[in-house]
Amino acid sequence: MSFETISVIGLGYIGLPTAAMFASRKKKVIGVDINQHAVDTINQGKIHIVEPDLDMIVHSAVTEGYLKAVTTAEPADAFLIAVPTPFLPCDEGQIPEPDLSYIQSACNGIAPVLKKGDLVILESTSPVGATEQVAEWLAEARPDISFPQTAGNEADVNVAHCPERVLPGHVVRELVDNDRVIGGMSSRCSERSVELYKTFVQGECVITNARTAEMAKLTENSCRDVQIAFANELSVICDKLDIDVWELIALANRHPRINILQPGPGVGGHCIAVDPWFIVSKTPDEAQLIHTARKVNDAKPEWVINKVKLAIVDFLQANPSKTALDVTIACYGLAFKPDIDDLRESPAMQIVKEIASLHIGSVIAVEPNIHQLPRSLEKVDLQSFDVAKAAADVHVMLVDHIEFKEQSVASEFLVDTKGIW
């Protein structure tokens, strides 16, 4: 059965590029999002996020009539759920639990328009068992049609999990080129999912079961988190021993079987800083190394803030006629990784917010990929690199954007978390 109409629920950093790729293959695509601004922007042929080449694809798809955005789900042949999976609120020190309310809301939205022959794919990064939960929610809402947990290959509606695994800033290319892990709740669910993704995916579609597909994505990001934690722990150790951590890593990496990552101010984004907790929350007694890595990386921003405090003290000792009120701090970078505008779970954001709350003087932020600061940084002044470089007394390098690599700040009062200056 071919898929003539495809619906993507959630038009964010993954959903919109995915919708655009299907539309670029002349499929009718209905994007659904609760954000009216996003819907209106897309229907104008524009995009509300920053992602190279995506604007051209969306403009063409909307202009040619293959892509439209709505706030309420409409009938389709396949539904891809690409909504956030954040944490539930928890006290400090507790293990965060995943919040599946956005996924449940998506299920509630599509349930009334489901029909026999439809395919539902959960793309949202999820804890193990979430795809089965999706099928249960849909079955509760639509007892008149069958689902794979009871009907297997004979189900009226097929359900599968296919996690996204793309790199922000390279999403358009990687959606096409990367292999996809597809975990259906039955062999029929997997086969139909492969058929759908082969509309534009040139990488291999590898079939497994839903639980293994869920765990595969969590494993990929947890592995990365552990590797970053090693680098971040090294940076703290080297600072105490007065060793240049970047020189050390470069030397160690000359070994043919060693490939240590680069340290930074912490770990952010919607994947690496989040997904390991989905494993830890399910198996807290077993996930010892994964849990420790999370604690190491979550502690790094506070370590950076303490380094900034020491830099302020050093500046005041060198300039006894000045007070803390006279000290201007410039923070370079807010995004969670280089060359994007995504501030989600960003350690740089956390650091700048904390600096602004502690420091009585001026705080400047330089972030070339955004035009307006979020409300949480209302005490911070967004400025250009040149203005910050000239005005600041203490400089804090947080994100190695290409613009910062092409310039430099030479200062005795510099906290460089990326080793580029």
C-alpha positions as CSV (number, residue, x, y, z in Angstrom):
1,M,0.0,0.0,0.0
2,S,1.4,3.3,-1.0
3,F,1.4,6.4,1.3
4,E,-0.2,9.3,-0.5
5,T,-0.8,11.6,2.5
6,I,1.7,11.8,5.4
7,S,1.1,13.7,8.6
8,V,4.0,14.8,10.9
9,I,3.0,15.7,14.4
10,G,5.4,18.3,15.9
11,L,7.1,20.8,13.5
12,G,10.3,21.4,15.4
13,Y,13.9,20.7,14.7
14,I,13.1,17.1,13.6
15,G,9.5,17.2,12.5
16,L,9.7,20.1,10.1
17,P,12.8,18.8,8.2
18,T,11.2,15.3,8.0
19,A,7.9,16.8,6.7
20,A,9.8,18.8,4.1
21,M,11.7,15.8,2.9
22,F,8.5,13.8,2.2
23,A,7.0,16.9,0.5
24,S,10.1,17.3,-1.6
25,R,9.3,13.8,-3.0
26,K,5.9,15.0,-4.2
27,K,4.0,13.5,-1.3
28,K,1.1,15.4,0.3
29,V,2.3,16.3,3.8
30,I,0.2,17.7,6.6
31,G,2.2,19.1,9.5
32,V,0.6,19.5,12.8
33,D,1.7,21.7,15.7
34,I,0.1,23.5,18.6
35,N,2.3,26.6,18.0
36,Q,0.2,28.9,15.9
37,H,3.2,31.1,15.1
38,A,5.1,28.1,13.7
39,V,2.0,27.0,11.6
40,D,1.5,30.5,10.2
41,T,5.2,30.9,9.4
42,I,5.4,27.5,7.6
43,N,2.2,28.3,5.6
44,Q,4.0,31.4,4.3
45,G,6.8,29.2,3.0
46,K,9.2,30.2,5.7
47,I,10.8,28.5,8.7
48,H,10.8,29.3,12.4
49,I,14.1,27.5,13.2
50,V,17.7,27.7,11.9
51,E,18.8,24.8,9.7
52,P,20.9,25.1,6.6
53,D,19.0,24.5,3.3
54,L,15.7,23.8,5.0
55,D,14.3,27.2,4.1
56,M,14.5,26.5,0.4
57,I,13.0,23.1,0.6
58,V,10.0,24.3,2.8
59,H,9.4,27.3,0.5
60,S,9.3,25.1,-2.6
61,A,7.1,22.5,-0.9
62,V,4.6,25.0,0.3
63,T,4.6,27.0,-3.0
64,E,4.0,23.8,-5.0
65,G,1.2,22.7,-2.6
66,Y,2.8,19.6,-1.2
67,L,3.2,20.9,2.4
68,K,0.7,22.6,4.7
69,A,0.7,23.2,8.5
70,V,-2.4,23.0,10.7
71,T,-3.1,22.9,14.5
72,T,-5.5,20.0,14.4
73,A,-4.8,16.5,12.9
74,E,-6.4,15.6,9.6
75,P,-6.8,12.1,8.0
76,A,-3.6,10.7,6.5
77,D,-2.1,7.3,5.5
78,A,0.9,7.6,7.9
79,F,1.4,9.6,11.1
80,L,4.9,10.4,12.4
81,I,5.0,11.6,16.0
82,A,8.0,14.0,16.5
83,V,7.1,15.8,19.7
84,P,9.4,16.6,22.7
85,T,10.0,14.1,25.6
86,P,11.3,16.3,28.5
87,F,11.5,15.4,32.2
88,L,8.9,15.5,34.8
89,P,9.6,18.0,37.6
90,C,11.9,16.5,40.3
91,D,13.8,17.5,43.4
92,E,17.6,18.1,43.2
93,G,19.4,14.8,43.4
94,Q,16.5,12.7,42.2
95,I,16.7,10.7,39.0
96,P,14.6,12.6,36.4
97,E,11.6,10.7,34.9
98,P,10.5,11.1,31.3
99,D,7.4,13.1,30.6
100,L,5.3,11.4,27.9
101,S,2.5,13.9,28.1
102,Y,3.4,15.4,24.7
103,I,3.3,11.9,23.1
104,Q,0.0,11.1,24.7
105,S,-1.4,14.4,23.5
106,A,-0.3,13.6,20.0
107,C,-2.0,10.2,20.3
108,N,-5.2,11.9,21.5
109,G,-5.0,14.2,18.5
110,I,-4.6,11.6,15.8
111,A,-6.9,8.9,17.3
112,P,-10.2,10.4,15.9
113,V,-8.9,10.4,12.3
114,L,-7.3,7.0,12.3
115,K,-8.6,4.5,9.8
116,K,-7.9,0.9,8.7
117,G,-4.6,0.7,6.9
118,D,-2.9,3.6,8.6
119,L,0.7,3.5,10.0
120,V,1.8,5.3,13.2
121,I,5.5,5.8,13.8
122,L,6.9,7.2,17.0
123,E,10.1,9.2,16.2
124,S,10.4,11.0,19.5
125,T,13.3,9.8,21.5
126,S,11.6,7.7,24.2
127,P,12.1,5.4,27.1
128,V,11.9,1.6,26.5
129,G,8.2,0.6,26.2
130,A,6.9,4.0,24.9
131,T,5.9,2.6,21.5
132,E,3.8,-0.1,23.2
133,Q,2.3,2.7,25.3
134,V,1.4,4.6,22.2
135,A,-0.4,1.5,20.8
136,E,-2.3,1.2,24.1
137,W,-3.4,4.8,24.2
138,L,-4.6,4.5,20.6
139,A,-6.4,1.3,21.3
140,E,-8.2,2.8,24.2
141,A,-9.3,5.8,22.1
142,R,-10.3,3.6,19.1
143,P,-11.8,0.3,20.3
144,D,-13.4,-0.1,16.9
145,I,-10.1,-0.8,15.1
146,S,-7.3,-3.3,16.0
147,F,-3.7,-2.7,16.8
148,P,-0.6,-4.9,16.8
149,Q,-0.5,-5.7,20.5
150,T,-3.6,-7.9,20.0
151,A,-3.8,-8.5,16.3
152,G,-0.1,-8.7,15.3
153,N,0.4,-8.7,11.5
154,E,-3.4,-8.6,11.0
155,A,-3.8,-5.3,12.8
156,D,-5.9,-2.6,11.2
157,V,-3.3,0.0,12.2
158,N,0.4,-0.6,12.3
159,V,2.7,0.9,14.9
160,A,6.5,1.3,15.0
161,H,9.4,3.2,16.5
162,C,12.0,4.9,14.3
163,P,14.3,7.2,16.3
164,E,15.8,10.3,14.6
165,R,19.6,10.3,14.6
166,V,20.6,13.5,12.8
167,L,23.1,16.2,13.7
168,P,21.7,19.8,14.0
169,G,23.2,21.9,11.3
170,H,23.3,18.8,9.0
171,V,19.8,17.6,9.3
172,V,18.8,17.8,5.6
173,R,21.7,15.7,4.4
174,E,21.7,13.2,7.3
175,L,17.9,12.6,7.0
176,V,18.7,11.2,3.5
177,D,22.0,9.6,4.0
178,N,21.9,8.1,7.5
179,D,20.8,4.5,8.2
180,R,17.5,4.2,10.1
181,V,16.7,1.8,12.9
182,I,13.1,0.6,12.5
183,G,11.4,-1.3,15.3
184,G,7.9,-2.4,14.5
185,M,5.5,-4.0,16.9
186,S,5.1,-6.8,14.3
187,S,7.0,-7.7,11.1
188,R,4.2,-6.1,9.1
189,C,4.7,-2.9,11.0
190,S,8.4,-2.9,10.3
191,E,7.9,-3.7,6.6
192,R,5.5,-0.8,6.0
193,S,7.7,1.6,7.9
194,V,10.6,0.7,5.6
195,E,8.4,1.3,2.6
196,L,7.5,4.8,4.0
197,Y,11.0,5.9,4.8
198,K,12.4,4.7,1.5
199,T,10.4,7.6,0.0
200,F,13.5,9.6,0.6
201,V,16.0,7.7,2.8
202,Q,19.1,6.5,0.9
203,G,20.7,4.9,3.9
204,E,19.9,1.4,5.0
205,C,16.7,0.7,7.0
206,V,17.6,-1.9,9.6
207,I,14.7,-3.8,11.1
208,T,14.5,-4.8,14.8
209,N,11.8,-4.8,17.4
210,A,10.3,-1.6,19.0
211,R,12.1,-2.0,22.4
212,T,15.5,-2.5,20.8
213,A,14.9,0.5,18.5
214,E,14.1,2.6,21.5
215,M,17.2,1.4,23.4
216,A,19.4,1.9,20.3
217,K,18.9,5.7,20.3
218,L,19.3,5.9,24.1
219,T,22.5,3.8,23.8
220,E,24.0,6.0,21.1
221,N,23.6,9.2,23.1
222,S,24.6,7.6,26.4
223,C,27.8,6.4,24.9
224,R,28.5,9.9,23.7
225,D,27.7,11.3,27.1
226,V,30.1,8.9,28.8
227,Q,32.9,9.8,26.4
228,I,32.3,13.6,27.0
229,A,32.3,13.0,30.7
230,F,35.7,11.5,30.5
231,A,37.0,14.6,28.6
232,N,35.3,16.9,31.1
233,E,36.7,15.1,34.1
234,L,40.1,15.3,32.5
235,S,39.8,19.0,32.1
236,V,39.0,19.4,35.8
237,I,41.9,17.2,36.8
238,C,44.4,19.0,34.5
239,D,43.3,22.4,35.8
240,K,44.2,21.3,39.3
241,L,47.6,19.9,38.1
242,D,48.4,22.9,35.9
243,I,48.3,20.9,32.7
244,D,46.9,22.1,29.3
245,V,44.1,19.6,28.8
246,W,43.9,20.3,25.0
247,E,47.6,19.6,24.6
248,L,47.3,16.5,26.7
249,I,44.3,15.1,24.7
250,A,46.1,15.9,21.4
251,L,49.1,13.9,22.6
252,A,47.0,11.0,23.9
253,N,45.1,10.9,20.6
254,R,48.3,10.1,18.7
255,H,47.9,6.6,20.0
256,P,46.4,4.6,17.2
257,R,43.6,3.2,19.4
258,I,42.7,6.3,21.5
259,N,40.2,9.0,20.4
260,I,39.4,11.2,23.4
261,L,36.7,13.9,22.7
262,Q,37.1,17.6,23.6
263,P,36.0,19.0,26.9
264,G,33.5,21.9,27.2
265,P,31.3,23.7,29.7
266,G,28.9,20.8,30.0
267,V,26.5,18.8,27.8
268,G,23.3,20.2,26.3
269,G,20.7,19.7,23.7
270,H,17.6,17.6,23.5
271,C,19.4,14.3,23.2
272,I,22.7,13.7,25.0
273,A,21.8,15.7,28.1
274,V,18.4,14.0,28.3
275,D,18.4,10.4,26.9
276,P,20.8,8.8,29.4
277,W,18.3,9.6,32.1
278,F,15.7,7.4,30.3
279,I,18.0,4.4,30.9
280,V,18.9,5.4,34.5
281,S,15.3,5.9,35.5
282,K,14.3,2.5,34.2
283,T,17.3,0.6,35.6
284,P,18.9,2.8,38.4
285,D,20.7,-0.1,40.1
286,E,22.4,-1.3,36.9
287,A,23.2,2.0,35.1
288,Q,26.1,3.0,37.3
289,L,28.5,4.3,34.7
290,I,25.8,6.1,32.7
291,H,24.6,7.7,35.9
292,T,28.0,8.8,36.9
293,A,28.7,10.3,33.5
294,R,25.5,12.4,33.8
295,K,26.6,13.7,37.2
296,V,30.0,14.6,35.9
297,N,28.6,16.5,32.9
298,D,25.9,18.2,34.9
299,A,28.5,19.4,37.4
300,K,30.7,21.1,34.8
301,P,28.7,24.3,34.5
302,E,29.1,25.0,38.2
303,W,32.9,24.4,37.8
304,V,33.0,27.0,35.0
305,I,31.1,29.5,37.1
306,N,33.6,29.1,39.9
307,K,36.4,29.8,37.3
308,V,34.6,33.0,36.3
309,K,34.4,34.1,40.0
310,L,38.1,33.6,40.3
311,A,38.7,35.6,37.1
312,I,36.7,38.5,38.6
313,V,38.7,38.3,41.8
314,D,42.0,38.3,39.8
315,F,40.8,41.4,37.8
316,L,39.8,43.3,40.9
317,Q,43.2,42.5,42.6
318,A,44.9,43.8,39.4
319,N,42.7,46.9,39.4
320,P,42.3,47.9,43.1
321,S,40.5,51.2,42.2
322,K,37.5,49.2,40.7
323,T,34.7,47.4,42.4
324,A,32.6,44.4,41.2
325,L,30.0,46.8,39.9
326,D,32.6,48.2,37.4
327,V,33.4,44.7,36.0
328,T,31.8,43.8,32.7
329,I,31.7,40.1,31.7
330,A,31.3,39.0,28.1
331,C,30.0,35.4,27.5
332,Y,30.6,34.1,24.0
333,G,28.0,31.6,22.9
334,L,24.6,30.5,24.2
335,A,23.6,27.5,21.9
336,F,24.2,23.9,23.1
337,K,26.6,23.3,20.3
338,P,28.5,25.3,17.6
339,D,26.9,27.0,14.6
340,I,23.2,26.5,15.5
341,D,20.5,28.6,17.3
342,D,19.2,25.8,19.5
343,L,19.3,26.8,23.2
344,R,17.6,23.6,24.6
345,E,19.4,22.2,27.7
346,S,22.3,24.4,26.9
347,P,25.0,24.5,29.6
348,A,26.2,27.9,28.2
349,M,22.7,29.3,28.8
350,Q,22.8,27.9,32.3
351,I,26.2,29.4,33.0
352,V,25.2,32.9,31.6
353,K,22.0,32.9,33.5
354,E,23.8,32.1,36.8
355,I,26.5,34.7,36.1
356,A,23.9,37.3,35.5
357,S,22.1,36.5,38.8
358,L,25.3,36.6,40.8
359,H,27.2,39.5,39.2
360,I,26.2,43.0,40.1
361,G,28.0,44.5,37.1
362,S,27.2,44.3,33.4
363,V,26.9,40.9,31.6
364,I,27.1,40.8,27.8
365,A,26.2,37.8,25.6
366,V,27.5,37.2,22.1
367,E,25.4,34.7,20.1
368,P,25.6,35.2,16.3
369,N,22.8,32.7,15.6
370,I,19.9,34.5,17.5
371,H,18.5,38.0,17.3
372,Q,16.8,38.2,20.7
373,L,17.6,36.8,24.1
374,P,15.1,34.6,25.9
375,R,13.3,36.1,28.9
376,S,15.4,34.1,31.3
377,L,18.3,36.3,30.3
378,E,16.5,39.7,30.7
379,K,19.5,41.1,32.7
380,V,21.9,40.2,29.9
381,D,22.8,42.5,27.0
382,L,23.0,40.9,23.6
383,Q,25.9,42.4,21.6
384,S,28.2,41.8,18.7
385,F,31.6,40.2,19.1
386,D,33.4,43.5,18.5
387,V,31.4,45.4,21.1
388,A,31.9,42.7,23.7
389,K,35.6,42.4,23.0
390,A,36.1,46.1,23.5
391,A,33.8,46.5,26.5
392,A,34.4,43.5,28.7
393,D,37.0,43.1,31.4
394,V,36.4,39.3,31.9
395,H,35.8,37.0,28.9
396,V,34.1,33.6,29.0
397,M,34.3,31.4,25.9
398,L,31.4,28.9,26.0
399,V,30.6,27.8,22.4
400,D,33.1,27.4,19.6
401,H,31.0,29.0,16.8
402,I,32.9,29.5,13.6
403,E,32.7,33.3,14.0
404,F,34.7,32.9,17.3
405,K,37.3,30.6,15.7
406,E,37.9,33.3,13.1
407,Q,38.6,35.9,15.7
408,S,40.2,35.9,19.1
409,V,40.3,37.6,22.5
410,A,43.7,38.0,24.1
411,S,43.1,38.7,27.8
412,E,44.7,37.9,31.1
413,F,41.2,37.4,32.5
414,L,39.8,34.7,30.1
415,V,37.9,31.5,30.9
416,D,38.1,29.4,27.8
417,T,36.1,26.3,28.1
418,K,36.7,25.2,24.5
419,G,40.4,25.8,24.2
420,I,40.2,28.0,21.0
421,W,41.8,31.2,22.4
